[in-house]
Amino acid sequence: MDDNKTLIEVAYATPVRQLILECQVEAGTSARDAVATSGIRQHFPEIDPETCDLGVFGKVIPEDYELQDGDRIEIYRPLIADPKEIRRQRAAQGLKMKKGGGALNQD
């Protein structure tokens, strides 16, 4: 491989489909530029490389992150619901069940 090139992967997943594309980019290419030139939008046109959150191997990266050979850029979808709110709702539901919902009376 050319010393000025970096081999990376660009990954995106929906609940029903995932795709990982292997790409070669110039050394010093930003993660956003790598996503934009990877061709992933041909498969998922809803991706906006300018605004989507990006990470490498499960960790969100800053805008100035310098890609390393072998990195997998992950494109994160926006959250549909706040995870903290979902946990609160589940906890409240559990309390309702404990207070009289499911216990059998044993006399």
Contacts in CASP RR format, 6 or more apart in sequence:
PFRMAT RR
TARGET T0000
AUTHOR 0000-0000-0000
METHOD contacts of the structure
MODEL  1
MDDNKTLIEVAYATPVRQLILECQVEAGTSARDAVATSGIRQHFPEIDPE
TCDLGVFGKVIPEDYELQDGDRIEIYRPLIADPKEIRRQRAAQGLKMKKG
GGALNQD
1 7 0 8 1.000
1 24 0 8 1.000
3 27 0 8 1.000
4 26 0 8 1.000
4 27 0 8 1.000
5 24 0 8 1.000
5 25 0 8 1.000
5 26 0 8 1.000
5 27 0 8 1.000
6 24 0 8 1.000
6 25 0 8 1.000
6 26 0 8 1.000
6 27 0 8 1.000
6 28 0 8 1.000
6 29 0 8 1.000
6 67 0 8 1.000
6 68 0 8 1.000
6 69 0 8 1.000
6 70 0 8 1.000
6 71 0 8 1.000
7 22 0 8 1.000
7 23 0 8 1.000
7 24 0 8 1.000
7 69 0 8 1.000
7 70 0 8 1.000
8 22 0 8 1.000
8 23 0 8 1.000
8 24 0 8 1.000
8 25 0 8 1.000
8 34 0 8 1.000
8 67 0 8 1.000
8 69 0 8 1.000
8 70 0 8 1.000
8 71 0 8 1.000
8 72 0 8 1.000
8 73 0 8 1.000
9 20 0 8 1.000
9 21 0 8 1.000
9 22 0 8 1.000
9 23 0 8 1.000
9 70 0 8 1.000
9 71 0 8 1.000
9 72 0 8 1.000
9 73 0 8 1.000
10 20 0 8 1.000
10 21 0 8 1.000
10 23 0 8 1.000
10 34 0 8 1.000
10 35 0 8 1.000
10 38 0 8 1.000
10 39 0 8 1.000
10 40 0 8 1.000
10 72 0 8 1.000
10 73 0 8 1.000
10 75 0 8 1.000
11 18 0 8 1.000
11 19 0 8 1.000
11 20 0 8 1.000
11 21 0 8 1.000
11 72 0 8 1.000
11 73 0 8 1.000
11 74 0 8 1.000
11 75 0 8 1.000
12 18 0 8 1.000
12 19 0 8 1.000
12 40 0 8 1.000
12 43 0 8 1.000
12 44 0 8 1.000
12 47 0 8 1.000
12 74 0 8 1.000
12 75 0 8 1.000
13 19 0 8 1.000
14 44 0 8 1.000
14 77 0 8 1.000
19 40 0 8 1.000
19 43 0 8 1.000
19 44 0 8 1.000
20 72 0 8 1.000
21 38 0 8 1.000
21 39 0 8 1.000
21 40 0 8 1.000
23 34 0 8 1.000
23 37 0 8 1.000
23 38 0 8 1.000
25 33 0 8 1.000
25 34 0 8 1.000
25 37 0 8 1.000
25 67 0 8 1.000
28 66 0 8 1.000
28 67 0 8 1.000
29 37 0 8 1.000
29 67 0 8 1.000
30 63 0 8 1.000
30 64 0 8 1.000
30 65 0 8 1.000
30 67 0 8 1.000
31 54 0 8 1.000
31 55 0 8 1.000
31 56 0 8 1.000
31 61 0 8 1.000
31 65 0 8 1.000
31 67 0 8 1.000
31 73 0 8 1.000
32 49 0 8 1.000
32 50 0 8 1.000
32 54 0 8 1.000
32 63 0 8 1.000
34 67 0 8 1.000
34 73 0 8 1.000
35 47 0 8 1.000
35 49 0 8 1.000
35 52 0 8 1.000
35 54 0 8 1.000
35 73 0 8 1.000
35 75 0 8 1.000
36 49 0 8 1.000
40 47 0 8 1.000
40 75 0 8 1.000
41 47 0 8 1.000
41 49 0 8 1.000
47 75 0 8 1.000
52 75 0 8 1.000
52 76 0 8 1.000
52 77 0 8 1.000
53 60 0 8 1.000
53 75 0 8 1.000
53 76 0 8 1.000
53 78 0 8 1.000
54 60 0 8 1.000
54 61 0 8 1.000
54 73 0 8 1.000
54 74 0 8 1.000
54 75 0 8 1.000
54 76 0 8 1.000
55 61 0 8 1.000
55 73 0 8 1.000
55 74 0 8 1.000
55 76 0 8 1.000
56 65 0 8 1.000
56 67 0 8 1.000
56 71 0 8 1.000
56 72 0 8 1.000
56 73 0 8 1.000
56 74 0 8 1.000
57 71 0 8 1.000
57 72 0 8 1.000
57 74 0 8 1.000
58 74 0 8 1.000
60 76 0 8 1.000
67 73 0 8 1.000
END
